[in-house]
Amino acid sequence: MRVLALDFDGVLCDSAREAFVVALRTYRRVLSRELAGDERDEALFRAFVELIPLGNRAEDYAIALAAIERGRALADQAAYDAFRGELDPAALRAFHKQFYRERAAWLEADPEDWHAHMRAYPGVCELLRRRAGDAALAIATAKDRRSVRELLARYGIADLFPEQAVLDKETAVSKREHISQIAGRTGAPASEITFVDDKVNHLEDVAPSGARCVLATWGYNGPREQKIAKDKGFLICDLNNFEARVFSHRPASPANEE
């Protein structure tokens, strides 16, 4: 492994609560004020988090909230994709743009409160600092660059990720393209890149590139996604075994998950 490429939300940053708050504010401003519940509604939050693994970008938060509002059960990726096809693409684009305005407004108005909703997962930053000499580090994220740089600085690890190593939502739409660009920027073939994400659909997208794919179980996934990951032979890690498994140079195979 020459490069360790990390998703941001759900791998480095526990951002589910922040995404929920920003998404709910945006949804009510852009799409509908009929959705019951508020930012402190735990049942609504849990339903939102349950659907996060099926999406990819900010507009997918609108899809999740629309499904909740309409009482649509989305049991798998096919059901999710079909429901997305029923929604107005222009409305989703408007949601995407407003989502980042809402986030920026929150950060501007109350940066401490925003940062309190965006803490790093315990131990991850220390692990990256400890292992920084063992692989080049990169970020492949659908998040905006400003937020990523702000949080990396707050976590004390901004120096581990030079500018060219942070690939955000404007760099590419898909994680496969992110990995392709990381390979081009580092000179490492995809076979020497390990990609870590909490969403199994991102791993499925990247796998044909030849990169080693790792599911981070401390992020936004559950038994449904972990079973798919195991069946596809992806390496599955929690925070207790991540360092040993990812840096052990063992091949990624179901046998390694036991």
C-alpha positions in Angstrom: 0.0 0.0 0.0 1.5 3.3 -1.1 -1.6 5.4 -0.6 -4.4 5.4 2.0 -7.4 7.2 0.6 -10.1 8.0 3.1 -13.7 9.2 2.8 -14.3 12.0 5.3 -17.9 11.8 6.7 -18.3 8.5 8.5 -14.6 7.6 8.4 -12.8 10.7 9.9 -15.7 12.8 11.0 -18.8 11.8 12.9 -21.0 14.2 11.0 -24.4 12.5 11.0 -26.0 15.0 13.4 -24.7 18.0 11.5 -25.9 16.6 8.2 -29.3 16.0 9.7 -29.6 19.5 11.0 -28.5 21.2 7.8 -30.6 18.8 5.7 -33.7 19.5 7.7 -33.2 23.2 7.6 -32.6 23.0 3.8 -35.5 20.7 3.2 -38.0 23.0 4.9 -36.7 26.0 3.1 -36.5 24.4 -0.4 -38.9 21.5 -0.6 -41.5 21.1 2.2 -42.6 22.4 5.5 -44.9 19.4 6.1 -42.3 17.0 7.5 -43.1 16.4 11.2 -40.4 16.6 13.8 -37.6 19.1 14.6 -33.8 19.0 15.0 -34.1 17.3 18.4 -36.4 14.6 17.2 -34.4 11.3 17.8 -36.8 9.1 15.9 -36.6 11.3 12.9 -32.8 11.4 13.2 -32.5 7.6 13.4 -34.7 7.2 10.4 -32.5 9.7 8.5 -29.3 7.9 9.5 -30.8 4.6 8.4 -31.1 5.9 4.8 -27.7 7.7 4.7 -25.8 4.6 3.4 -28.0 4.5 0.3 -27.0 8.0 -0.9 -23.8 9.7 -2.1 -24.2 13.5 -2.2 -25.9 16.3 -0.4 -29.1 16.0 -2.5 -29.5 12.4 -1.3 -30.4 13.9 2.1 -33.4 15.4 0.5 -34.3 12.0 -0.9 -34.1 10.5 2.6 -36.3 13.2 4.1 -38.8 12.9 1.3 -39.1 9.2 1.8 -39.6 9.7 5.6 -42.2 12.4 5.0 -44.1 10.2 2.5 -43.8 7.0 4.6 -41.9 5.2 1.9 -39.9 2.2 3.1 -36.6 2.0 1.1 -35.3 -1.4 2.0 -32.4 -1.5 -0.5 -30.5 0.4 -3.1 -32.9 -0.6 -5.9 -35.9 0.8 -4.0 -33.9 4.0 -3.1 -32.9 4.5 -6.7 -36.4 4.0 -7.9 -37.8 6.6 -5.4 -35.1 9.0 -6.5 -36.3 8.7 -10.0 -39.8 9.9 -8.9 -38.4 13.2 -7.6 -38.0 16.5 -9.5 -34.3 16.8 -10.5 -34.5 20.6 -10.5 -35.7 20.5 -6.9 -32.8 18.2 -5.9 -30.4 20.6 -7.6 -31.9 23.5 -5.7 -31.6 21.5 -2.4 -27.9 20.7 -3.2 -27.1 24.4 -3.6 -29.0 25.6 -0.6 -27.6 22.8 1.6 -24.1 24.3 1.3 -25.5 27.8 1.9 -27.1 26.6 5.1 -23.9 24.9 6.2 -21.8 28.0 5.5 -24.4 30.2 7.4 -24.2 28.0 10.5 -20.4 28.0 10.4 -20.4 31.7 10.1 -23.0 32.4 12.7 -21.9 30.0 15.4 -18.6 28.2 14.6 -18.2 26.6 18.0 -21.7 25.0 17.8 -21.0 23.8 14.2 -17.7 22.2 15.2 -19.3 20.6 18.2 -21.5 18.7 15.7 -18.4 17.6 13.6 -16.1 15.8 16.0 -13.5 13.3 14.8 -14.0 9.6 15.6 -12.0 8.8 18.7 -8.5 7.5 17.9 -8.6 8.0 14.2 -6.5 11.2 14.1 -3.9 9.6 16.4 -3.7 6.5 14.2 -3.1 8.6 11.1 -0.4 10.7 12.8 1.2 7.4 14.0 1.1 5.9 10.5 1.7 8.9 8.4 5.1 7.6 7.3 3.8 4.3 6.1 1.6 5.6 3.3 0.7 8.8 1.5 -2.6 10.0 2.9 -5.5 11.4 0.7 -9.2 12.3 1.2 -11.9 11.4 -1.3 -15.1 13.1 -0.3 -18.4 14.5 -1.5 -18.0 17.2 1.1 -16.9 20.7 0.3 -13.2 21.6 0.5 -13.7 24.5 2.9 -15.4 22.4 5.5 -12.8 19.6 5.1 -9.8 22.0 5.5 -11.5 23.7 8.5 -12.1 20.4 10.2 -8.6 18.9 9.5 -7.1 22.0 11.0 -9.4 21.7 14.1 -8.4 18.0 14.4 -4.7 18.9 14.3 -3.9 16.8 11.2 -4.1 19.3 8.3 -0.4 19.0 7.7 -0.9 15.3 6.8 -3.0 16.2 3.8 -1.5 18.6 1.3 -3.9 20.5 -0.9 -3.5 18.1 -3.9 -4.4 15.2 -1.5 -7.9 16.6 -0.7 -10.3 15.7 -3.4 -13.8 17.1 -2.8 -17.2 17.3 -4.4 -16.0 19.7 -7.0 -13.1 17.5 -8.0 -15.3 14.6 -9.1 -18.8 13.2 -8.7 -17.8 9.6 -8.2 -15.4 8.0 -5.8 -14.0 5.9 -8.7 -13.0 9.2 -10.4 -11.5 10.4 -7.1 -9.3 7.2 -6.9 -8.3 7.7 -10.6 -7.2 11.2 -9.9 -5.4 10.1 -6.7 -3.5 7.6 -8.8 -2.6 10.3 -11.3 -1.4 12.7 -8.7 0.6 10.3 -6.6 1.9 8.0 -9.4 0.7 5.0 -7.5 -1.3 2.4 -9.5 -4.8 1.7 -8.2 -3.5 -1.7 -6.9 -1.4 0.1 -4.4 -4.2 2.4 -3.1 -6.3 1.4 -0.2 -9.7 3.1 -0.2 -11.7 3.4 3.1 -15.4 4.3 3.1 -18.4 3.7 5.3 -20.7 3.3 2.4 -20.7 0.0 0.6 -22.1 1.5 -2.6 -18.9 3.7 -2.8 -16.7 0.6 -2.5 -18.7 -1.2 -5.2 -18.1 1.9 -7.4 -14.3 1.9 -6.7 -13.7 -1.9 -6.8 -13.3 -2.2 -10.6 -10.4 0.2 -10.4 -8.3 -2.5 -8.6 -7.9 -0.5 -5.4 -8.2 -2.4 -2.1 -11.6 -1.5 -0.6 -12.3 -1.3 3.1 -15.6 -0.8 4.8 -15.4 1.3 8.0 -18.1 -0.1 10.3 -17.9 2.8 12.7 -19.5 5.0 10.1 -23.0 5.0 8.6 -23.8 1.4 7.8 -25.4 -1.6 9.4 -25.9 -5.3 8.9 -27.4 -4.8 5.5 -24.3 -3.0 4.1 -21.8 -5.2 6.0 -23.3 -8.4 4.6 -23.0 -7.0 1.0 -19.4 -6.0 1.8 -18.5 -9.4 3.1 -20.2 -11.1 0.2 -18.1 -9.0 -2.2 -14.8 -9.8 -0.4 -14.2 -6.3 0.9 -12.1 -5.9 4.0 -14.3 -5.0 7.0 -12.8 -3.1 9.9 -13.9 -1.5 13.1 -11.9 1.0 15.1 -10.3 -1.7 17.2 -8.8 -3.8 14.3 -8.4 -1.2 11.5 -4.7 -0.5 12.1 -3.7 -4.1 12.3 -5.7 -5.2 9.2 -5.1 -2.2 6.9 -1.4 -2.0 7.5 -0.8 -5.7 7.7 -0.4 -6.1 3.9 -2.6 -9.2 4.1 -4.9 -9.7 1.0 -8.4 -8.4 1.3 -10.6 -11.5 1.3 -13.5 -12.8 3.3 -11.1 -15.1 5.1 -9.5 -12.1 6.8 -12.8 -11.0 8.3 -13.0 -13.8 10.8 
